[in-house]
Amino acid sequence: MKKVILTGDRPTGRLHVGHYVGSLKERVRLQNSGEYDEIYVMIADAQALTDNADNPEKVRQNILQVALDYLACGIDPAKTHIFIQSMVPELTELSFYYMNLVTVSRLQRNPTVKTEIQMRNFETSIPVGFFCYPISQAADITAFKATTVPAGEDQKPMIEQCCEIVHKFNAVYGETLVEPEIVLPQNAACLRLPGIDGKAKMSKSLGNCIYLSEEPEDIKKKVMSMYTDPNHLRVQDPGKVEGNPVFIYLDAFCRPEHFAEFWPEYQNLDELKAHYQRGGLGDVKVKKFLNSVMQAELEPIRTRRKEWEQRLPEVVEILKEGSAYAEKTAAATLADVRKSMRIDYFDNDNLLK
């Protein structure tokens, strides 16, 4: 069986450092590993419209923003097919067939859907498209016969639901679809990066993000305003590193060479943590170090992004070519699905058989 990756993001804004450590960095690593036969990265505009139907312009404008972030992070169009979801209409038809294999109560139990509904205050006025997006996601994954989905921890329930749909379809219609596996970030701190305000999730809608494309002064301002241990009031007080966003970010971004370059007083992060925990180390110093680490990580991404911004027609061409290739692949899977369901009526006079 071919090894295939499918992953993507909703174009509702520029991508932030949570996307980067949670999935983007891993995608680039897997892309360059040479272990995969095909890689697809999707800009999920149709999915973004499920809760932005009254503001399609927001989605349209952010398609290029997300594409620029992908290219800036190292997604290589020579190795990866970057495509726009709505340009592959076969995904909609697959979603429609899969809807018959999933109950309303099962969708209601999906923890990710539950959380997203609460976050958006939908309550009883949930758009049907939004409610069904785990089914749409299953269509996206299975259309490319993806074996691997690099994603953040919050997507685990979605992949589980996709696997259920694959099992049900194959049990009813015969072996057709491929079951995917999720690949989580190797660094535990990257599983779910908190917002700079200490809230559990970094989110564009909560305004607690550091964007990949932000200028150095904006990054510094956000880092210096970050929530820390609320009981660490004086420098001499012992501080807590568990659940402290500044140290979670250091866990996610800091490498040993950063100490040699920016804070040679310490050999590694364990030494720094130990000093903070016993007291005698102020938050401002730690934040200044984190700022240096973040600037070092984001500067090359920001530079590459500015270069791509000068080549927008080329970016559009990359998306057109990627979408055309993705549609061919999805069309082949849809043909297999229709054949398995015996609804390929006009192929070889099947209606007469």
FIDOBA-139854 format. One record per residue (C-alpha): residue number from 1; residue in three letters; y negated, x, z. Coordinates in Angstrom, 3 decimals, m for minus. Each point is the difference from the previous one (the first is absolute). Layout:
N
{NUM,ALA,{Y,X,Z}}
...
END
This chain:
353
{1,MET,{0.000,0.000,0.000}}
{2,LYS,{m3.502,1.188,m0.832}}
{3,LYS,{m2.264,0.869,2.933}}
{4,VAL,{m3.182,m2.025,m0.379}}
{5,ILE,{m3.120,m0.325,2.171}}
{6,LEU,{m2.252,m3.067,0.110}}
{7,THR,{m2.985,m0.212,2.315}}
{8,GLY,{m3.606,m1.161,m0.130}}
{9,ASP,{m3.159,m1.294,1.653}}
{10,ARG,{m2.242,m3.046,m0.146}}
{11,PRO,{m3.372,0.694,m1.670}}
{12,THR,{m2.206,m1.565,2.673}}
{13,GLY,{m1.993,3.171,0.672}}
{14,ARG,{0.150,3.763,m0.140}}
{15,LEU,{3.042,1.589,1.642}}
{16,HIS,{m0.329,1.535,3.460}}
{17,VAL,{1.681,2.743,2.025}}
{18,GLY,{2.527,m2.510,1.372}}
{19,HIS,{1.256,m0.539,m3.568}}
{20,TYR,{m0.015,3.761,m0.532}}
{21,VAL,{2.172,1.058,2.948}}
{22,GLY,{2.011,m3.239,m0.008}}
{23,SER,{1.099,0.114,m3.626}}
{24,LEU,{m2.146,1.859,m2.559}}
{25,LYS,{0.833,3.495,1.241}}
{26,GLU,{3.706,m0.857,m0.003}}
{27,ARG,{m0.241,m1.432,m3.529}}
{28,VAL,{m1.488,3.246,m1.294}}
{29,ARG,{2.725,2.013,1.762}}
{30,LEU,{2.755,m2.177,m1.474}}
{31,GLN,{m1.663,0.039,m3.441}}
{32,ASN,{0.018,3.806,0.007}}
{33,SER,{3.509,0.343,1.467}}
{34,GLY,{1.701,m0.432,m3.379}}
{35,GLU,{2.617,m2.246,1.655}}
{36,TYR,{m1.024,m3.254,m1.704}}
{37,ASP,{0.640,m1.226,m3.541}}
{38,GLU,{m2.953,m2.370,m0.115}}
{39,ILE,{m3.008,m0.719,2.230}}
{40,TYR,{m2.205,m3.104,m0.149}}
{41,VAL,{m3.188,m0.480,2.011}}
{42,MET,{m1.449,m3.495,m0.195}}
{43,ILE,{m3.543,m1.215,0.529}}
{44,ALA,{0.887,m3.414,1.457}}
{45,ASP,{m2.915,m2.077,m1.278}}
{46,ALA,{1.981,m3.263,m0.246}}
{47,GLN,{1.038,0.390,3.628}}
{48,ALA,{m3.610,0.768,0.992}}
{49,LEU,{m1.071,m3.298,m1.575}}
{50,THR,{2.255,m1.963,2.379}}
{51,ASP,{m2.697,0.304,2.688}}
{52,ASN,{m2.958,0.790,m2.262}}
{53,ALA,{0.329,m2.820,m2.547}}
{54,ASP,{m3.663,m0.938,0.475}}
{55,ASN,{m1.122,3.598,m0.591}}
{56,PRO,{1.871,1.419,m3.014}}
{57,GLU,{m2.914,2.346,m0.700}}
{58,LYS,{0.762,1.899,3.226}}
{59,VAL,{3.557,0.564,m1.208}}
{60,ARG,{m1.063,0.935,m3.550}}
{61,GLN,{m2.559,2.556,1.172}}
{62,ASN,{2.466,1.676,2.347}}
{63,ILE,{2.724,0.594,m2.608}}
{64,LEU,{m1.750,3.129,m1.233}}
{65,GLN,{m0.867,1.024,3.579}}
{66,VAL,{3.686,m0.006,0.971}}
{67,ALA,{0.972,1.778,m3.230}}
{68,LEU,{m2.579,2.721,0.744}}
{69,ASP,{1.375,0.408,3.535}}
{70,TYR,{3.548,0.345,m1.398}}
{71,LEU,{m1.023,2.692,m2.477}}
{72,ALA,{m2.115,1.796,2.611}}
{73,CYS,{2.953,0.165,2.423}}
{74,GLY,{2.247,1.560,m2.632}}
{75,ILE,{1.825,m2.907,m1.647}}
{76,ASP,{0.675,1.539,m3.416}}
{77,PRO,{0.082,m2.351,m3.026}}
{78,ALA,{2.281,2.509,m1.756}}
{79,LYS,{2.648,m0.673,2.687}}
{80,THR,{m0.912,m3.472,1.293}}
{81,HIS,{m0.677,m3.298,m1.795}}
{82,ILE,{m3.124,m1.540,1.578}}
{83,PHE,{m0.281,m3.660,m0.999}}
{84,ILE,{m1.845,m3.236,0.775}}
{85,GLN,{2.217,m2.775,1.383}}
{86,SER,{m1.517,m2.922,m1.930}}
{87,MET,{0.496,1.880,m3.293}}
{88,VAL,{3.769,m0.414,0.490}}
{89,PRO,{0.524,m3.797,m0.275}}
{90,GLU,{3.785,0.375,0.387}}
{91,LEU,{m0.619,0.525,3.737}}
{92,THR,{m1.297,m3.571,0.304}}
{93,GLU,{3.089,m1.455,m1.646}}
{94,LEU,{2.321,2.020,2.234}}
{95,SER,{m1.932,m1.221,3.070}}
{96,PHE,{0.507,m3.588,m1.134}}
{97,TYR,{3.790,0.391,m0.228}}
{98,TYR,{0.209,1.806,3.351}}
{99,MET,{m1.934,m2.815,1.731}}
{100,ASN,{3.140,m2.141,m0.292}}
{101,LEU,{1.925,2.528,2.113}}
{102,VAL,{m2.352,0.062,3.016}}
{103,THR,{m0.713,m2.739,2.554}}
{104,VAL,{m3.408,m0.852,1.454}}
{105,SER,{1.284,0.711,3.527}}
{106,ARG,{1.138,3.489,m1.075}}
{107,LEU,{m3.467,0.803,m1.340}}
{108,GLN,{m1.540,m1.311,3.232}}
{109,ARG,{2.149,2.421,1.996}}
{110,ASN,{m1.183,3.073,m1.932}}
{111,PRO,{m1.926,2.040,2.630}}
{112,THR,{m2.331,1.597,m2.551}}
{113,VAL,{m0.954,m3.403,m1.449}}
{114,LYS,{m0.516,m1.383,3.529}}
{115,THR,{m2.322,2.878,0.923}}
{116,GLU,{m1.971,m0.215,m3.249}}
{117,ILE,{m0.448,m3.781,0.390}}
{118,GLN,{m1.368,0.453,3.547}}
{119,MET,{m2.266,2.852,m1.122}}
{120,ARG,{m1.516,m2.174,m2.735}}
{121,ASN,{m0.265,m3.107,2.227}}
{122,PHE,{1.876,m2.053,m2.610}}
{123,GLU,{1.861,m2.118,2.600}}
{124,THR,{1.044,m3.174,m1.893}}
{125,SER,{m2.109,0.698,m3.091}}
{126,ILE,{2.226,2.773,m1.375}}
{127,PRO,{m0.244,0.360,m3.791}}
{128,VAL,{3.493,m0.481,m1.457}}
{129,GLY,{m0.330,3.206,m2.016}}
{130,PHE,{m0.729,1.989,3.156}}
{131,PHE,{2.853,m1.646,1.902}}
{132,CYS,{2.410,0.952,m2.797}}
{133,TYR,{m1.116,3.587,m0.443}}
{134,PRO,{3.248,1.487,1.421}}
{135,ILE,{1.749,m1.696,m2.943}}
{136,SER,{m2.565,1.412,m2.425}}
{137,GLN,{0.545,3.434,1.535}}
{138,ALA,{3.754,m0.345,m0.484}}
{139,ALA,{m0.662,m0.754,m3.681}}
{140,ASP,{m2.175,3.111,m0.283}}
{141,ILE,{2.682,2.211,1.538}}
{142,THR,{3.030,m1.415,m1.811}}
{143,ALA,{m1.726,m0.192,m3.409}}
{144,PHE,{0.118,3.800,m0.122}}
{145,LYS,{3.433,0.237,1.653}}
{146,ALA,{m1.689,2.115,2.660}}
{147,THR,{2.312,1.842,2.359}}
{148,THR,{m2.828,1.373,2.150}}
{149,VAL,{m3.219,m1.514,1.353}}
{150,PRO,{m2.329,2.457,1.802}}
{151,ALA,{m2.045,m2.170,2.356}}
{152,GLY,{m1.452,m0.347,3.476}}
{153,GLU,{1.969,m1.316,2.969}}
{154,ASP,{m1.643,m3.450,m0.269}}
{155,GLN,{1.827,m0.504,m3.321}}
{156,LYS,{3.512,0.211,1.508}}
{157,PRO,{0.346,m3.811,0.346}}
{158,MET,{m1.024,m0.365,m3.661}}
{159,ILE,{2.708,2.399,m1.191}}
{160,GLU,{2.562,m1.782,2.209}}
{161,GLN,{m0.952,m3.305,m1.623}}
{162,CYS,{0.252,1.592,m3.445}}
{163,CYS,{3.527,1.207,0.819}}
{164,GLU,{0.938,m3.544,1.090}}
{165,ILE,{m1.197,m1.349,m3.356}}
{166,VAL,{1.993,2.689,m1.841}}
{167,HIS,{3.164,m0.880,1.964}}
{168,LYS,{m0.448,m3.743,m0.570}}
{169,PHE,{m0.709,0.387,m3.713}}
{170,ASN,{2.965,2.327,m0.547}}
{171,ALA,{2.304,m2.292,2.035}}
{172,VAL,{m0.997,m3.089,m2.000}}
{173,TYR,{m0.420,1.435,m3.495}}
{174,GLY,{1.951,3.273,m0.016}}
{175,GLU,{m0.992,3.644,0.518}}
{176,THR,{m3.377,0.349,m1.704}}
{177,LEU,{m2.704,1.197,2.401}}
{178,VAL,{m0.288,3.338,1.824}}
{179,GLU,{m0.522,0.165,3.755}}
{180,PRO,{m2.914,2.251,1.036}}
{181,GLU,{m0.486,2.232,3.035}}
{182,ILE,{m3.301,0.618,1.756}}
{183,VAL,{m1.162,3.605,0.492}}
{184,LEU,{m2.288,0.362,3.012}}
{185,PRO,{m2.306,2.952,0.672}}
{186,GLN,{1.884,2.923,1.566}}
{187,ASN,{m2.729,0.495,2.627}}
{188,ALA,{0.243,m2.755,2.660}}
{189,ALA,{m3.792,0.071,0.545}}
{190,CYS,{m0.446,m1.109,m3.618}}
{191,LEU,{2.065,m3.176,0.337}}
{192,ARG,{m3.025,m2.057,0.980}}
{193,LEU,{m3.299,1.798,0.390}}
{194,PRO,{m2.322,m1.938,2.341}}
{195,GLY,{m3.578,m0.856,m0.877}}
{196,ILE,{m2.820,2.208,1.268}}
{197,ASP,{m0.770,m2.793,2.497}}
{198,GLY,{3.469,0.343,1.572}}
{199,LYS,{1.289,m3.261,m1.494}}
{200,ALA,{3.669,0.116,m0.964}}
{201,LYS,{m0.583,m0.064,m3.757}}
{202,MET,{m2.524,1.673,m2.233}}
{203,SER,{m1.269,m2.763,m2.251}}
{204,LYS,{m2.708,m0.390,m2.615}}
{205,SER,{m0.766,m3.480,1.317}}
{206,LEU,{m0.495,1.295,3.567}}
{207,GLY,{m2.368,2.760,m1.167}}
{208,ASN,{1.802,2.646,2.056}}
{209,CYS,{1.046,2.281,m2.884}}
{210,ILE,{m0.744,3.475,m1.211}}
{211,TYR,{0.120,m0.218,m3.793}}
{212,LEU,{1.442,2.790,m2.143}}
{213,SER,{m3.173,0.107,m2.082}}
{214,GLU,{m2.505,0.168,2.892}}
{215,GLU,{m2.670,2.684,0.107}}
{216,PRO,{0.263,2.755,2.681}}
{217,GLU,{m2.851,m1.381,2.145}}
{218,ASP,{1.585,m3.494,0.067}}
{219,ILE,{3.376,1.422,1.007}}
{220,LYS,{m1.649,2.003,2.788}}
{221,LYS,{m1.910,m3.061,1.250}}
{222,LYS,{3.195,m2.063,0.153}}
{223,VAL,{2.072,2.726,1.671}}
{224,MET,{m2.670,0.624,2.652}}
{225,SER,{m0.139,m3.741,0.773}}
{226,MET,{3.776,m0.324,0.403}}
{227,TYR,{1.532,m1.806,2.951}}
{228,THR,{1.785,2.338,2.446}}
{229,ASP,{1.483,m0.292,3.505}}
{230,PRO,{m2.381,m2.443,1.787}}
{231,ASN,{0.813,1.606,3.390}}
{232,HIS,{m0.924,3.501,m1.146}}
{233,LEU,{m3.588,m0.351,1.235}}
{234,ARG,{m0.779,3.602,0.986}}
{235,VAL,{1.098,3.292,m1.542}}
{236,GLN,{1.957,0.961,3.121}}
{237,ASP,{1.960,m3.302,0.059}}
{238,PRO,{3.630,0.108,m1.185}}
{239,GLY,{0.282,m1.748,m3.384}}
{240,LYS,{2.706,m2.076,m1.678}}
{241,VAL,{1.257,1.015,m3.436}}
{242,GLU,{2.505,m2.862,m0.442}}
{243,GLY,{m1.682,m2.843,m1.875}}
{244,ASN,{m3.194,2.052,m0.321}}
{245,PRO,{m1.152,m0.408,m3.649}}
{246,VAL,{m1.547,3.491,m0.144}}
{247,PHE,{3.335,1.616,0.875}}
{248,ILE,{1.960,m2.383,m2.245}}
{249,TYR,{m2.218,1.152,m2.889}}
{250,LEU,{0.582,3.626,0.981}}
{251,ASP,{3.748,m0.656,0.027}}
{252,ALA,{m0.307,m1.463,m3.502}}
{253,PHE,{m2.347,2.564,m1.593}}
{254,CYS,{m0.020,3.237,2.004}}
{255,ARG,{1.948,3.070,m1.113}}
{256,PRO,{0.438,3.318,1.910}}
{257,GLU,{m2.319,1.816,m2.436}}
{258,HIS,{m2.837,m2.360,0.982}}
{259,PHE,{m0.070,1.612,3.469}}
{260,ALA,{m0.282,3.510,m1.427}}
{261,GLU,{m2.881,m1.190,m2.191}}
{262,PHE,{m1.899,m2.449,2.211}}
{263,TRP,{1.054,0.518,3.659}}
{264,PRO,{1.771,3.350,0.593}}
{265,GLU,{m0.215,m0.570,3.765}}
{266,TYR,{3.226,m2.023,m0.402}}
{267,GLN,{3.230,0.945,m1.759}}
{268,ASN,{1.105,m3.516,m0.798}}
{269,LEU,{m0.427,m3.708,0.730}}
{270,ASP,{2.327,0.067,3.015}}
{271,GLU,{m2.300,2.502,1.741}}
{272,LEU,{m3.033,m2.157,m0.758}}
{273,LYS,{1.721,m3.131,1.294}}
{274,ALA,{1.083,1.752,3.197}}
{275,HIS,{m3.597,1.103,0.711}}
{276,TYR,{m1.332,m3.521,m0.619}}
{277,GLN,{2.663,m1.509,2.269}}
{278,ARG,{m0.721,2.288,2.937}}
{279,GLY,{m3.783,m0.428,m0.340}}
{280,GLY,{m2.820,2.358,m0.883}}
{281,LEU,{m0.273,m0.899,m3.685}}
{282,GLY,{m2.604,m2.440,m1.285}}
{283,ASP,{0.439,m2.609,m2.727}}
{284,VAL,{m2.915,1.361,m2.059}}
{285,LYS,{1.689,3.382,m0.498}}
{286,VAL,{3.281,m1.644,m1.054}}
{287,LYS,{m1.833,m2.324,m2.390}}
{288,LYS,{m1.866,2.943,m1.564}}
{289,PHE,{3.345,1.687,m0.641}}
{290,LEU,{1.438,m3.216,m1.471}}
{291,ASN,{m3.039,m0.276,m2.268}}
{292,SER,{0.634,3.557,m1.314}}
{293,VAL,{3.669,m0.890,m0.649}}
{294,MET,{m0.888,m3.266,m1.783}}
{295,GLN,{m2.667,1.677,m2.132}}
{296,ALA,{2.480,2.702,m1.084}}
{297,GLU,{2.572,m2.647,m0.972}}
{298,LEU,{m2.352,m2.392,m1.802}}
{299,GLU,{m2.324,2.422,m1.799}}
{300,PRO,{2.374,0.799,m2.922}}
{301,ILE,{0.845,m3.712,m0.383}}
{302,ARG,{m3.685,m0.928,m0.160}}
{303,THR,{m0.690,2.801,m2.536}}
{304,ARG,{2.845,m1.110,m2.309}}
{305,ARG,{m1.171,m3.607,0.265}}
{306,LYS,{m3.521,0.921,m1.120}}
{307,GLU,{1.498,1.844,m2.987}}
{308,TRP,{2.019,m3.082,m0.991}}
{309,GLU,{m3.082,m2.216,0.423}}
{310,GLN,{m1.473,1.872,m2.984}}
{311,ARG,{3.062,m0.968,m2.092}}
{312,LEU,{0.261,m3.759,0.543}}
{313,PRO,{1.080,m0.864,m3.601}}
{314,GLU,{2.914,2.421,0.510}}
{315,VAL,{0.902,m1.768,3.267}}
{316,VAL,{0.029,m3.367,m1.817}}
{317,GLU,{2.274,1.497,m2.673}}
{318,ILE,{2.394,1.250,2.712}}
{319,LEU,{0.163,m3.548,1.425}}
{320,LYS,{0.537,m1.540,m3.461}}
{321,GLU,{2.827,2.372,m0.847}}
{322,GLY,{1.578,m0.392,3.433}}
{323,SER,{m0.184,m3.799,m0.187}}
{324,ALA,{1.549,m0.083,m3.501}}
{325,TYR,{2.888,2.194,1.152}}
{326,ALA,{0.470,m2.061,3.188}}
{327,GLU,{0.120,m3.220,m2.027}}
{328,LYS,{2.805,1.333,m2.206}}
{329,THR,{2.050,0.944,3.073}}
{330,ALA,{m0.616,m3.358,1.713}}
{331,ALA,{0.857,m1.882,m3.215}}
{332,ALA,{3.405,1.716,m0.110}}
{333,THR,{0.710,m1.015,3.628}}
{334,LEU,{m1.167,m3.559,m0.666}}
{335,ALA,{2.406,m0.176,m2.965}}
{336,ASP,{2.841,1.084,2.345}}
{337,VAL,{m1.055,m2.642,2.561}}
{338,ARG,{m0.142,m2.783,m2.606}}
{339,LYS,{3.406,1.044,m1.331}}
{340,SER,{1.534,m0.012,3.503}}
{341,MET,{m1.521,m3.431,0.700}}
{342,ARG,{1.227,m1.188,m3.425}}
{343,ILE,{m3.466,m1.166,m1.006}}
{344,ASP,{m0.181,2.267,m3.055}}
{345,TYR,{0.642,m3.138,m2.066}}
{346,PHE,{m0.948,1.251,m3.467}}
{347,ASP,{1.603,3.452,0.169}}
{348,ASN,{3.173,0.023,m2.135}}
{349,ASP,{0.070,m3.843,0.002}}
{350,ASN,{0.754,0.019,3.733}}
{351,LEU,{m1.022,m3.654,0.342}}
{352,LEU,{3.006,m0.967,m2.110}}
{353,LYS,{2.465,2.002,2.114}}
END
